[in-house]
Amino acid sequence: MNNTGLPEVLDLTPGAQSQMMDQRKDGPKVWLADDLSDTDWKINFTQKALEEIHKMADTISKNPLPLQLREPAEFEIPELRRIFSQAKKILDHGCGFCVIEPMPMEEIGEKELVGCYWVISQLIGRTVAQKWDGTMLYDVTDTGQSFSYGVRGSYTNVELFFHNDNAFGISLPEYVGLFCNNPALKGGTSRFCSLYSVHNRMLEKYPKQLERLYCPMLFDRQKEHAEGAAKLTMAPLFYWNGSQLKSRVNISLVQKGYRLAEKEMDDELKDSLELLTQVVSSPDLWIEDPLKRGQLQFLNNLELVHFRSQFTDHEDPASKRHLFRTWHRNTGARSYDG
């Protein structure tokens, strides 16, 4: 038992009480779907960048090393550095997500391409563990398991409603990267939504319910912890530190957290989560972009929420939907808890 009054709960509530951000936010990070065009988030590899990828793949093939020892400093990649500097600017100061394409999928072997992705993704930020066991490069694919306790949604084909990655965790990744090896036969589409735009609309329409989202709630930790550690975390969904809005959005894991605790969710929280669901579901708030083979996708995981639609996979196992995922965080340790 701890100061939450509940067993097996890790309290992540910030020490200093968070004041609600009670004024609208404006700027390039605050956008509606009609404000953006493809040019705001899409970048094409230049011929020079593709030549650098080919040289990198050749070096990786001829000089074997464990993947995690590969770093950008090993390679002469000025054009890739320029392109990823442009991508980072979009993530930090623009719409918060970008797609870079295409990787030369038919010209370079998968192992070498994954090595190239691992290297160039570090130009976005330091790679960190994505599971408690230290997994650094994560396979996003349908394993056939049901979305249940201890099974992440990324191992299934279910719809993953708007969320931050690792919303329940001690340390959220600052950026999330994906390299599409194979898309789904049908579905699996990505959507992106500005957290500030969601907050503005909640503030305008449902200020009382928004206030409840600044108060602590339970999250299921999905068994990403040491044996015998707390199965739940407790934290507010929104936190405003006076200069930056942060969030832990994952409505499904809040609901599962209360079920796991065998505790009834208070009516105010139920109402607030229902209204948040309605707001973030508004099509004028989000951009949809299917992820295609060979594309790289990066997003700002602190200032954006993202969605994946349910999908139907290929019957051929070799063609199944398969993405390589990286998490990036420049603070704390590289371990999962940071």
C-alpha positions, 0 to 999 in steps of 0.5 A, a space after each residue: 500500500 502507498 500514498 494513493 491508498 491503493 495496492 500496487 500503484 506507482 504514483 507519477 503525479 508531479 510534485 508541484 501541483 499543475 495549474 490548468 492552461 486556461 488560455 488558448 494556445 496559438 502558433 504553428 503547433 496548433 493546427 486544424 486539418 485544413 491548415 496543412 498540405 502534404 508539403 508541411 509534413 512530407 520530405 523526399 530523399 534526394 538522389 544524393 541522400 540515396 547514394 549515402 544510404 547505399 554507401 552506408 549499407 555497403 559499409 554495414 554489410 562489409 563490417 559487421 557489428 551489433 546493430 546498437 553499436 552503429 552511430 551516425 558519426 561512423 558515416 559521411 552523410 551530409 545530405 542525410 543530416 540536412 534532410 533530418 535537420 529539416 525533419 526535426 524542425 517540423 517535429 519541434 516547431 511545425 505540425 509535429 509529424 513528418 514522412 520521409 520517402 522512399 527507402 530503396 527497398 528493392 535495391 538493398 537487403 532488409 538487414 542492411 536497410 534496418 541498419 541504415 534506418 537505425 543509424 539515420 533515426 538517431 539524427 532525430 534523437 537518442 534511441 532508448 529502450 521500448 520495453 522493460 527488457 531493454 528492447 531497442 528496435 521494436 517489431 510492430 506486427 500482428 502476432 495473433 494475440 488478443 489485446 489484453 492484459 500484458 499484450 500491447 496493441 502494437 502486437 495486434 490488428 485492433 484500432 488504436 485510438 488517439 494516444 501518446 506512446 508509453 502514456 502509462 510509463 515513467 518516461 515517455 519517448 520524446 519522438 517515435 519513429 517507424 520504418 515501414 517494411 510491409 503495409 497491411 492489405 487493408 487499413 492500418 492507417 495513421 492519423 495525427 492530431 495536435 495536442 494543443 488543438 485538442 486542448 483548445 477545443 476542450 477549454 472552449 467547450 468543456 472547461 470543467 471536464 478539462 479540469 478533471 483531466 489535470 487530476 490523477 487517474 489510474 493507468 494499466 502498465 501492460 506488465 512493462 515492469 520488474 517482477 513484483 513491481 506495481 501493476 498500475 501507475 497514477 498520473 494526470 492526463 494533462 500537465 502544464 508546467 507554465 511553458 509546455 503542455 504535456 500529456 499521457 493520453 491513452 483512454 483504453 489503458 485508463 479504463 483497463 487500469 480501473 478494472 485491474 484495480 477493481 475500482 469504480 471510475 468516478 463520474 467526473 472522470 468518465 464524463 471527461 474521458 467521453 468528451 475528450 473522445 468526442 473532441 479528438 474524433 472530430 475529423 477537422 482536428 486530424 490528418 490521415 496518411 496511410 504508411 506505405 512500404 519504404 516510408 519513414 514516419 516520425 512524430 513528436 510524442 509529447 505534443 501530438 496524439 496519434 491513431 492507427 486504424 484496424 487492419 486486415 493483413 495479407 495471408 502470406 506471412 512474408 507479406 504481413 504488415 511489419 514496421 520497425 519502430 524506434 523511440 527517441 529521448 534525450 533526457 534520463 537514462 536509455 533504459 525503459 524507465 529512463 
